[in-house]
């Protein structure tokens, strides 16, 4: 097998393992949600619902930044009003975005150092701690 094929195989295997890891973690977060009473996750879901219901300019009681609650409002348009479905949509979106940017970073590194690019992909995509908190 040529070096280029080995490199392509390595990236493909890392992407598939990342997909598997992301699915397992999303499933785990559906079984044991972090959006429970008195947590930031539930607070942000509530703020996202408020923004969706009352609009961006006048949500009652919004004392934090608009950025993430506005994104959660977008997630609630896709996933509905259920907390777990909003969390699932958020997890899928954020996992996809994270994976895209890891490969984008590796593509920037690739011309100068292909081995470092592969190490970046493996290190960032297959680290369960980083993937869980993305």
Secondary structure, DSSP 8 states (H G I E B T S, - for coil): --HHHHHHHHHHHHHHHHHHHHHHHHHHHHHS-S--TTSHHHHHHHHHHHHHHH-SS--TT--S-HHHHHHHHHHHHHH-S-HHHHHHHHHHHHHHHHHHHHHHHHHHHHTT-HHHHHHHHHHHHS-HHHHHH-
